[in-house]
Amino acid sequence: MENNILEIQGLCKTYDDFSLQDVSFSLPRGYIMGFVGQNGSGKTTTIRSILNMAQFDSGKISVFGLDSVTDSIAIKERLGVVFDSLYLAEHLNAKQIETQLRPFYKDWDSKEYHSRLKAFNLPEDKKVGDFSKGMKMKFMIAVALSHKPELIILDEPTSGLDPVARDELLDILAEYIEDENRGVLFSTHITADVERIADFVTILHNGKVWYTGTKDDLAADYAVLKGDAKDIPEGVMDKLIGYHNYRNGFEALIRTADLAGLPESLEHEKASIDEILVYIAKEDKHEGHSAHDAV
């Protein structure tokens, strides 16, 4: 069995006003990857490419060791997908939707489906279009889990959910991944969810991979540096990411490897994923310094 449940190599896709540029990352079996970046960074385009919903210009995507284009039907049989909005017929109820979906999946488990509906307190006879945002998300999860997928891909699933519904969703994913042959690609702009549940993180910025690797390595590799700008040693300024000068000092992102030898007057602390995204955005606006390529 292939070790990586998902592999993307050199993915490129050009639109009139945006392009994915040489996007490459992989997800091993048994893990959850948080897929993060600003709105417009290319997350949804990448996911659409994985699902063969968008024709990419170049590169290669493998899911379960199969080609995402030539083996698309076989892949979708083993894949669960949850988008940020309901993609099923809203005028139908849960029973009617099962009747529609069951023929498409040889491993469809009706018992699992109805068990999930019951566990999520979802009525079977109510039109799914009348469900609340949280109920719709739980319903799509129930559908995704009912044909025993090996990989679940979620695109902004917690957007608009209340804290309780978000917590329930994360618990479901944690339970799902207990089977180490499975995997989860979890696209979100809510980085607290990634901090809590992800093993790996891929950060997209302006269509490029800014970072891909373990969450622990990301946390260990970057820090927020603070202090008086006059205390920054010569040669260090060019190593700062997203430098911003305030009336009472400066803040910037820095690689922890570049902290050695800095004066004690400069303070540093662990950078959260949210802070990393903010400083990347500041860098992109050229707030005092040229952009850094952190890949």
C-alpha positions in Angstrom: 0.0 0.0 0.0 1.3 3.4 -1.0 2.5 5.5 2.0 1.2 8.8 0.8 -2.6 8.9 0.4 -2.2 12.2 -1.6 0.7 13.6 -3.7 0.7 16.8 -5.7 3.7 17.5 -7.9 4.3 20.8 -9.8 0.7 21.8 -10.0 0.2 24.8 -12.2 -3.1 26.5 -13.2 -3.5 29.9 -14.8 -6.6 32.1 -14.8 -6.8 35.7 -16.1 -6.1 37.2 -12.7 -4.6 34.4 -10.7 -2.3 31.4 -11.1 -1.2 28.4 -9.1 2.6 28.1 -9.4 4.4 24.8 -9.0 2.3 23.6 -6.0 3.8 20.5 -4.5 3.0 18.7 -1.2 2.0 15.2 0.0 -0.1 13.7 2.8 0.9 10.4 4.4 -1.8 7.9 5.4 -3.0 8.2 9.0 -2.7 12.0 9.3 -4.6 15.2 9.0 -3.3 18.1 7.0 -4.4 21.7 7.6 -4.5 23.5 4.3 -4.4 27.3 5.1 -3.8 30.6 3.5 -5.6 33.9 2.8 -8.8 34.0 0.8 -7.7 33.9 -2.8 -4.4 32.1 -2.1 -5.4 29.1 -4.2 -6.8 26.5 -1.8 -10.1 25.9 -3.5 -8.4 25.8 -7.0 -6.1 23.1 -5.6 -8.9 21.1 -4.2 -10.9 21.4 -7.4 -7.9 20.1 -9.3 -7.5 17.2 -6.9 -11.2 16.3 -7.6 -10.8 16.7 -11.3 -13.3 19.6 -11.3 -10.7 22.0 -12.7 -8.4 21.2 -15.6 -4.9 22.2 -14.6 -2.2 23.3 -17.0 0.7 21.0 -15.8 1.8 18.9 -12.9 0.6 15.6 -11.5 -1.8 14.6 -8.8 -2.0 11.1 -7.3 -4.7 9.9 -4.9 -4.3 6.4 -3.5 -1.5 6.0 -6.0 -4.0 6.6 -8.8 -3.9 9.4 -11.4 -6.4 12.2 -10.6 -7.4 12.6 -14.2 -7.3 9.2 -15.8 -8.5 7.3 -12.7 -11.0 10.0 -11.5 -14.0 7.6 -11.2 -12.1 5.0 -9.2 -10.7 7.8 -6.9 -14.1 9.3 -6.2 -15.4 5.9 -5.1 -12.9 6.0 -2.2 -13.1 9.7 -1.5 -15.4 11.8 0.8 -15.8 15.5 0.1 -17.3 18.2 2.2 -17.7 21.8 0.9 -18.6 24.9 2.7 -22.1 24.9 1.3 -24.6 22.1 0.6 -24.1 20.5 -2.8 -27.0 18.1 -2.7 -30.6 18.7 -3.8 -32.1 21.0 -1.2 -35.7 20.1 -2.0 -35.2 16.5 -1.0 -35.0 14.9 2.5 -32.3 12.7 3.9 -34.2 9.5 2.9 -34.7 10.6 -0.7 -31.0 11.7 -1.0 -29.8 8.3 0.1 -31.9 6.7 -2.6 -30.2 8.9 -5.1 -26.6 8.4 -3.8 -26.6 4.7 -2.9 -26.2 3.4 -6.5 -23.0 5.4 -7.0 -21.1 3.7 -4.2 -20.5 0.0 -4.0 -19.5 0.3 -0.4 -22.5 2.5 0.7 -23.5 1.5 4.2 -27.2 2.4 4.9 -26.8 1.4 8.5 -23.9 3.8 9.0 -25.8 6.6 7.2 -28.9 6.4 9.4 -26.7 5.9 12.5 -24.9 9.2 11.7 -28.2 11.0 11.1 -29.5 9.8 14.4 -26.2 10.7 16.2 -26.3 14.2 14.7 -30.0 14.7 15.5 -30.8 15.2 11.8 -34.5 14.6 10.9 -34.9 12.1 7.9 -38.1 13.6 6.6 -37.2 17.3 6.6 -36.0 19.0 3.4 -32.2 19.4 3.8 -32.5 22.9 2.4 -34.3 23.8 5.5 -31.5 22.7 7.8 -29.4 25.2 9.7 -25.8 25.8 8.6 -24.5 23.4 11.3 -27.1 20.8 10.4 -26.1 21.0 6.7 -22.5 20.5 7.6 -23.3 17.5 9.8 -25.4 16.1 7.0 -22.6 16.3 4.4 -20.3 14.6 6.9 -22.9 11.8 7.3 -23.0 11.4 3.6 -19.2 11.5 3.2 -18.7 8.8 5.9 -21.4 6.5 4.7 -19.4 4.9 1.8 -16.3 4.2 3.9 -13.9 6.7 2.3 -10.2 6.4 2.7 -9.6 10.2 2.3 -11.8 13.1 3.3 -11.3 16.5 1.7 -13.0 19.4 3.4 -13.1 22.9 2.0 -13.8 25.6 4.6 -16.1 23.3 6.5 -16.2 25.3 9.8 -16.9 28.6 8.1 -20.0 30.1 9.7 -20.4 27.3 12.3 -20.9 28.2 15.9 -18.1 27.0 18.4 -20.1 23.9 19.5 -20.7 22.7 15.9 -17.0 23.3 15.1 -15.9 21.3 18.1 -18.2 18.5 17.1 -16.8 18.4 13.6 -13.2 18.3 14.8 -14.1 15.4 17.2 -15.6 13.5 14.2 -12.4 14.0 12.2 -10.3 12.9 15.1 -12.4 9.7 15.5 -12.2 9.1 11.7 -8.4 9.3 11.6 -8.0 6.6 14.3 -7.9 4.2 11.3 -4.3 4.8 10.2 -5.0 3.9 6.6 -7.1 7.0 6.2 -6.3 10.7 5.7 -7.9 14.2 5.9 -7.1 17.3 3.9 -8.7 20.1 5.9 -8.9 23.6 4.2 -9.7 26.4 6.5 -9.0 30.0 7.4 -9.7 29.3 11.1 -6.2 28.5 12.2 -7.3 27.6 15.7 -8.9 24.4 14.2 -5.6 23.6 12.5 -3.6 24.2 15.7 -5.9 21.7 17.5 -6.2 18.9 15.1 -3.7 18.9 12.3 -0.5 16.8 12.1 0.8 18.5 8.9 0.3 22.0 7.6 0.6 23.4 4.1 0.5 27.2 3.7 -0.4 28.7 0.3 0.3 32.3 -0.5 -0.4 33.9 -3.8 -0.7 30.6 -5.5 2.6 29.2 -4.2 3.5 26.9 -1.4 5.0 29.0 1.4 5.4 26.1 3.8 4.6 22.4 3.8 5.6 20.0 6.6 4.7 19.0 10.1 2.8 21.4 12.4 5.5 20.9 15.1 8.3 21.9 12.7 6.4 25.0 11.6 6.0 26.0 15.3 9.7 25.3 16.0 11.0 27.2 12.9 9.4 30.6 13.3 9.1 33.2 16.1 7.8 36.7 16.5 10.6 39.2 17.2 9.8 42.5 19.1 11.7 45.4 20.4 13.3 48.7 19.5 14.4 48.9 15.8 17.7 50.6 16.8 18.7 47.3 18.5 18.4 45.2 15.3 22.0 44.2 14.4 23.4 44.9 10.9 22.4 42.2 8.5 19.4 41.0 10.5 16.9 43.3 8.9 16.9 41.4 5.6 16.0 38.2 7.5 12.8 39.7 9.0 9.5 38.8 7.4 6.6 41.3 7.5 8.6 43.9 9.4 6.4 46.6 10.8 7.5 49.6 12.8 5.2 51.1 15.4 5.6 54.2 17.6 6.9 52.2 20.5 8.9 49.5 18.6 8.7 47.0 15.9 7.4 43.5 15.3 8.4 40.9 12.6 8.5 37.2 11.9 11.9 35.6 12.0 13.2 32.1 11.5 14.3 30.7 14.9 17.6 29.7 13.2 18.3 33.5 12.9 17.8 34.3 16.5 21.3 33.3 17.6 23.4 36.2 18.6 20.6 38.8 18.9 20.8 41.2 21.8 18.8 40.5 24.9 16.8 43.7 24.4 15.0 42.1 21.5 12.3 39.7 22.7 10.9 36.8 20.8 8.0 34.3 21.3 6.5 31.3 19.5 4.6 32.3 16.4 1.1 30.9 16.0 -0.2 29.9 12.5 -2.4 32.9 12.6 0.5 35.2 13.2 2.5 33.6 10.5 -0.2 34.3 8.0 -0.5 37.9 9.2 3.2 38.5 8.8 3.3 36.9 5.4 0.5 39.3 4.3 2.5 42.3 5.7 5.6 41.2 3.8 3.5 40.9 0.6 2.5 44.6 1.0 6.2 45.6 1.1 5.8 47.3 4.4 9.4 48.5 4.6 11.2 45.5 3.1 11.2 43.1 0.1 9.2 39.9 0.2 10.9 36.7 1.4 10.6 33.3 -0.2 10.3 30.9 2.7 10.0 27.6 0.8 
